[in-house]
Amino acid sequence: MTNRDYANRKPSRKGKAKSKTTRRKSKAPAPRRFPLVLLLVTLGLVTGFGYFLWTINNSAKDLDEGEAAVAEQSVVKPTQKKDPKALPPKPKEKWTYQKELVNMKVEVDIPEVSGPAHRYRMQCGSFRTQPQADAMKAVIAFQGLDSNITKAKGTTGDWYKVSLGPYDRKRLAEKHRHVLQKAGINGCFLMFVN
């Protein structure tokens, strides 16, 4: 196998004889001719499109004049011309309740509300020991919410329930539940309280 030096000389093409001179004459690219055919085609298309638009414009005017002539033949001309921008005459009122209700009064009895009825509570956990309930209350407090711990006696012993509320509206309770869900507390549920 022969060693070739490709970095210093270019390999010759097969089928051509090697020339002794290493200089090659560089040919300048031939100047491009102006595309006369392309110019003629473009001018023809632009002219045809212009003629097309001109014929459409004239045909629309002819059509409007023809429709107007047909309309004039089919409609009897009134003796008096009406203003196209004039408003129609004011209609006569059929109803009389507007006049009757002017001097009427409506009385409504509103029952007194003694105070807001707290209807919703949200329970977030039920624990066997007080320290577990205090830890949950601390996590809820870090979210900016106030919670309560209540002790309940069950059949299996004492339980410590962590709850929020009471809430007047369900919307506010749902808002607080979403705040707690963002903090990773997913066990909260709403309870309806009478």
C-alpha positions as semicolon CSV with decimal commas, in nm:
position;residue;x (nm);y (nm);z (nm)
1;M;0,000;0,000;0,000
2;T;0,134;0,337;-0,095
3;N;0,133;0,637;0,125
4;R;-0,023;0,945;-0,024
5;D;0,007;1,299;0,099
6;Y;-0,338;1,449;0,066
7;A;-0,256;1,766;0,254
8;N;-0,005;1,905;0,003
9;R;-0,141;1,792;-0,331
10;K;-0,478;1,712;-0,473
11;P;-0,540;1,364;-0,608
12;S;-0,590;1,341;-0,978
13;R;-0,914;1,223;-1,132
14;K;-0,933;0,884;-1,291
15;G;-0,934;0,882;-1,666
16;K;-0,735;1,206;-1,702
17;A;-0,370;1,218;-1,758
18;K;-0,154;1,396;-1,506
19;S;-0,018;1,720;-1,627
20;K;0,323;1,838;-1,532
21;T;0,210;2,187;-1,458
22;T;0,031;2,231;-1,130
23;R;-0,121;2,561;-1,225
24;R;-0,476;2,559;-1,339
25;K;-0,639;2,835;-1,524
26;S;-0,937;2,969;-1,338
27;K;-1,235;3,046;-1,550
28;A;-1,453;3,336;-1,449
29;P;-1,820;3,250;-1,447
30;A;-2,004;3,357;-1,756
31;P;-2,226;3,662;-1,701
32;R;-2,591;3,576;-1,659
33;R;-2,828;3,687;-1,923
34;F;-3,134;3,893;-1,838
35;P;-3,437;3,658;-1,815
36;L;-3,639;3,812;-2,097
37;V;-3,894;3,529;-2,111
38;L;-3,966;3,558;-1,739
39;L;-4,017;3,931;-1,775
40;L;-4,265;3,886;-2,061
41;V;-4,463;3,623;-1,874
42;T;-4,482;3,842;-1,562
43;L;-4,596;4,145;-1,760
44;G;-4,862;3,937;-1,934
45;L;-4,996;3,806;-1,601
46;V;-5,005;4,152;-1,440
47;T;-5,181;4,300;-1,746
48;G;-5,436;4,015;-1,750
49;F;-5,507;4,058;-1,381
50;G;-5,556;4,432;-1,423
51;Y;-5,798;4,375;-1,713
52;F;-5,988;4,120;-1,503
53;L;-6,030;4,369;-1,218
54;W;-6,144;4,639;-1,460
55;T;-6,412;4,414;-1,611
56;I;-6,540;4,316;-1,267
57;N;-6,567;4,681;-1,164
58;N;-6,766;4,775;-1,473
59;S;-6,993;4,471;-1,449
60;A;-7,090;4,560;-1,092
61;K;-7,206;4,907;-1,202
62;D;-7,405;4,758;-1,489
63;L;-7,567;4,506;-1,254
64;D;-7,673;4,777;-1,005
65;E;-7,825;4,984;-1,285
66;G;-8,013;4,679;-1,418
67;E;-8,150;4,591;-1,075
68;A;-8,262;4,950;-1,023
69;A;-8,446;4,947;-1,356
70;V;-8,625;4,623;-1,266
71;A;-8,719;4,761;-0,924
72;E;-8,860;5,080;-1,077
73;Q;-9,077;4,883;-1,317
74;S;-9,226;4,658;-1,048
75;V;-9,297;4,924;-0,782
76;V;-9,553;5,198;-0,823
77;K;-9,392;5,534;-0,755
78;P;-9,551;5,726;-0,470
79;T;-9,639;6,090;-0,528
80;Q;-9,432;6,206;-0,232
81;K;-9,065;6,112;-0,187
82;K;-8,967;5,991;0,157
83;D;-8,640;6,079;0,321
84;P;-8,441;5,754;0,361
85;K;-8,289;5,877;0,688
86;A;-8,622;5,981;0,843
87;L;-8,748;5,789;1,145
88;P;-9,085;5,613;1,134
89;P;-9,373;5,774;1,326
90;K;-9,396;5,704;1,699
91;P;-9,626;5,407;1,770
92;K;-9,928;5,446;1,992
93;E;-9,899;5,292;2,336
94;K;-10,115;4,986;2,393
95;W;-10,038;4,944;2,761
96;T;-10,151;5,157;3,053
97;Y;-9,951;5,004;3,336
98;Q;-9,681;5,274;3,315
99;K;-9,938;5,536;3,418
100;E;-10,090;5,313;3,686
101;L;-9,757;5,228;3,853
102;V;-9,639;5,588;3,892
103;N;-9,816;5,643;4,226
104;M;-9,799;5,286;4,358
105;K;-9,582;5,174;4,650
106;V;-9,441;4,829;4,717
107;E;-9,406;4,709;5,076
108;V;-9,177;4,420;5,160
109;D;-9,140;4,249;5,496
110;I;-8,777;4,162;5,566
111;P;-8,724;3,920;5,854
112;E;-8,467;4,025;6,108
113;V;-8,150;3,822;6,114
114;S;-8,021;3,764;6,466
115;G;-7,670;3,685;6,354
116;P;-7,478;3,493;6,092
117;A;-7,556;3,124;6,091
118;H;-7,229;2,934;6,080
119;R;-7,296;2,647;5,852
120;Y;-6,959;2,503;5,749
121;R;-6,660;2,360;5,932
122;M;-6,352;2,205;5,778
123;Q;-6,183;1,913;5,951
124;C;-5,820;1,854;5,861
125;G;-5,725;1,567;6,087
126;S;-5,814;1,341;6,375
127;F;-5,529;1,217;6,595
128;R;-5,482;0,984;6,891
129;T;-5,237;1,210;7,076
130;Q;-5,231;1,581;7,159
131;P;-4,875;1,643;7,018
132;Q;-4,980;1,513;6,674
133;A;-5,277;1,750;6,672
134;D;-5,053;2,040;6,782
135;A;-4,811;1,964;6,497
136;M;-5,097;1,979;6,243
137;K;-5,221;2,303;6,399
138;A;-4,870;2,452;6,362
139;V;-4,852;2,357;5,992
140;I;-5,191;2,521;5,934
141;A;-5,078;2,831;6,128
142;F;-4,777;2,866;5,893
143;Q;-5,026;2,903;5,607
144;G;-5,187;3,201;5,785
145;L;-5,502;3,020;5,896
146;D;-5,645;2,973;6,244
147;S;-5,745;2,624;6,353
148;N;-5,899;2,464;6,664
149;I;-5,831;2,139;6,846
150;T;-6,127;1,965;7,005
151;K;-6,119;1,652;7,217
152;A;-6,384;1,393;7,136
153;K;-6,458;1,067;7,311
154;G;-6,508;0,772;7,082
155;T;-6,568;0,401;7,130
156;T;-6,195;0,333;7,092
157;G;-6,073;0,616;7,316
158;D;-6,005;0,989;7,298
159;W;-5,948;1,162;6,965
160;Y;-5,806;1,509;6,899
161;K;-5,968;1,673;6,596
162;V;-5,808;1,967;6,413
163;S;-6,067;2,183;6,240
164;L;-6,106;2,527;6,084
165;G;-6,407;2,752;6,095
166;P;-6,693;2,808;6,140
167;Y;-6,756;2,962;5,795
168;D;-7,057;3,165;5,687
169;R;-7,000;3,091;5,320
170;K;-6,885;2,779;5,145
171;R;-6,671;2,983;4,904
172;L;-6,439;3,102;5,182
173;A;-6,407;2,748;5,318
174;E;-6,314;2,619;4,971
175;K;-6,057;2,899;4,937
176;H;-5,889;2,795;5,263
177;R;-5,897;2,432;5,158
178;H;-5,711;2,518;4,836
179;V;-5,451;2,711;5,038
180;L;-5,395;2,401;5,251
181;Q;-5,376;2,175;4,946
182;K;-5,097;2,391;4,804
183;A;-4,911;2,339;5,133
184;G;-4,946;1,960;5,101
185;I;-5,237;1,907;5,343
186;N;-5,484;1,707;5,137
187;G;-5,701;1,541;5,402
188;C;-5,930;1,838;5,475
189;F;-6,302;1,805;5,410
190;L;-6,604;2,032;5,459
191;M;-6,886;1,951;5,699
192;F;-7,228;2,111;5,706
193;V;-7,319;2,214;6,062
194;N;-7,669;2,324;6,168
